[in-house]
């Protein structure tokens, strides 16, 4: 799908590898997956298996594979935003051992192109913790623009998040 990477539907056999890097404390603290043990990851992947990209119903996960070696280097996902037709949200995780090589930016650019070209999205959106500087850099390098910083509350916990977007009309500038 890109010069260095293949993005393919995640399968149950990917679960041990995905679990390993998503369970890393430095990775997990920025993830939306509550459980990252192998069984939970396998269940998530199997639940997503029949979903059609861009259709209502939740996330579709893709495994990011290094084309030259066949090694899994991360995963990306996409989901339509409920009650906002034409808006696709994306997420991404790259294994710590594969970070710093531009894989996340390359994979997100491919996902953004797919959302516009194949899914006919009008807007591609990404949310991240305001503390996740690496993820924010990826969004910016992939051409998404800062929209807002917002406070979230989960019980007594307060945290800040950011939202980045790219609109179809802005795409030609990227």
C-alpha positions in Angstrom: 0.0 0.0 0.0 3.0 2.3 0.4 6.6 1.9 -0.8 7.8 0.4 2.5 4.6 -0.8 4.2 1.6 -3.1 3.6 -1.6 -2.3 5.5 -3.9 -5.4 5.7 -6.9 -6.4 7.8 -5.8 -7.5 11.2 -6.3 -11.3 11.8 -6.4 -13.3 15.0 -2.8 -14.6 14.4 -1.6 -10.9 14.8 -2.9 -10.8 18.4 0.3 -11.9 20.2 2.4 -9.3 18.4 -0.2 -6.5 18.8 -0.6 -7.4 22.5 3.1 -7.2 23.1 3.6 -3.6 21.9 0.2 -2.3 23.1 0.9 -3.7 26.6 4.1 -1.7 26.8 3.3 1.0 29.5 4.6 3.8 27.4 2.3 2.8 24.5 -0.7 1.7 26.5 -1.1 5.0 28.4 -2.1 6.6 25.1 -4.3 3.8 23.8 -8.1 3.5 23.8 -8.0 -0.3 24.3 -8.6 -1.0 28.0 -7.4 -4.6 27.8 -4.3 -5.5 25.8 -3.7 -9.2 26.8 -3.6 -11.6 23.8 -7.1 -12.9 24.4 -8.6 -9.5 24.5 -6.7 -8.3 21.4 -7.8 -11.5 19.5 -11.4 -10.9 20.5 -11.2 -7.2 19.3 -9.7 -8.3 16.0 -12.3 -11.1 15.5 -15.1 -8.6 16.4 -13.9 -6.2 13.7 -13.3 -8.9 11.0 -16.7 -8.6 9.3 -17.0 -4.8 9.5 -16.9 -2.9 6.2 -14.5 0.0 6.3 -16.4 3.3 6.4 -19.7 1.6 7.3 -21.4 2.3 10.6 -20.6 -0.1 13.4 -17.2 0.8 14.8 -13.5 0.5 14.1 -11.8 -1.5 11.4 -8.2 -2.4 12.4 -5.4 -2.9 9.9 -2.0 -4.4 10.7 1.0 -2.5 9.4 3.6 -4.8 8.0 7.1 -3.9 6.8 7.1 -4.9 3.1 10.7 -5.9 2.9 10.7 -8.3 6.0 7.0 -9.2 6.6 7.4 -8.1 10.2 4.5 -6.4 12.0 5.5 -2.9 12.9 2.2 -1.6 14.2 -1.5 -1.1 13.5 -3.9 1.6 12.3 -7.6 1.8 12.5 -10.5 3.8 11.1 -14.1 4.3 12.0 -16.9 6.6 10.9 -17.9 9.2 13.4 -21.4 8.5 14.8 -23.9 11.2 13.7 -21.4 13.0 11.5 -21.8 11.7 7.9 -18.6 11.9 5.9 -16.3 12.0 8.9 -13.8 9.2 9.4 -11.6 9.1 12.5 -8.2 7.3 12.4 -5.9 6.0 15.0 -2.5 4.4 15.0 0.1 2.6 17.1 3.6 1.7 16.1 5.7 -0.8 18.1 8.4 0.9 20.1 11.1 -1.1 18.3 9.9 0.3 15.0 9.3 3.9 16.0 11.4 6.8 14.7 11.5 5.4 11.1 8.6 7.4 9.7 6.3 4.3 9.6 3.5 6.0 11.5 3.4 9.0 9.2 3.6 6.8 6.1 0.8 4.5 7.3 -1.4 7.4 8.4 -0.9 9.1 5.0 -2.0 5.9 3.3 -5.1 5.6 5.6 -6.0 9.3 4.9 -5.8 8.7 1.2 -7.9 5.6 1.5 -10.5 7.5 3.5 -10.8 10.2 0.9 -10.4 8.0 -2.3 -12.2 4.8 -1.4 -14.6 5.8 1.4 -15.4 9.3 -0.1 -14.8 10.9 3.3 -15.2 14.7 3.6 -13.2 14.9 6.8 -10.5 12.7 8.4 -10.1 13.2 12.1 -7.6 12.2 14.8 -7.8 12.5 18.6 -4.8 12.2 20.9 -3.8 13.0 24.4 -2.3 16.5 24.5 0.7 14.9 26.2 1.4 12.6 23.2 3.8 14.7 21.3 4.9 11.9 19.0 1.3 11.2 17.9 0.7 14.9 17.4 3.8 15.2 15.2 2.6 12.2 13.1 -0.8 13.9 12.6 0.9 17.2 11.5 3.3 15.4 9.2 0.4 13.5 7.6 -1.2 16.9 6.8 -3.9 17.0 9.5 -4.5 20.4 11.1 -5.0 21.3 14.7 -8.7 22.0 15.5 -9.0 22.1 19.3 -7.6 21.3 22.7 -10.2 20.1 25.2 -10.4 19.0 28.8 -11.9 15.6 29.5 -13.0 14.2 32.9 -13.2 10.5 33.9 -14.3 10.4 37.5 -11.7 12.4 39.4 -9.2 12.2 36.6 -8.8 15.2 34.3 -6.9 15.0 31.1 -6.4 17.1 28.0 -6.9 16.0 24.4 -6.4 17.4 21.0 -8.3 17.0 17.8 -6.7 17.2 14.3 -8.5 17.1 11.0 -8.0 17.3 7.3 -10.9 18.4 5.1 -11.2 17.1 1.5 -10.9 20.7 0.2 -7.6 21.2 2.1 -6.1 17.9 0.8 -4.5 19.4 -2.3 -2.4 21.6 -0.1 -0.8 18.6 1.6 
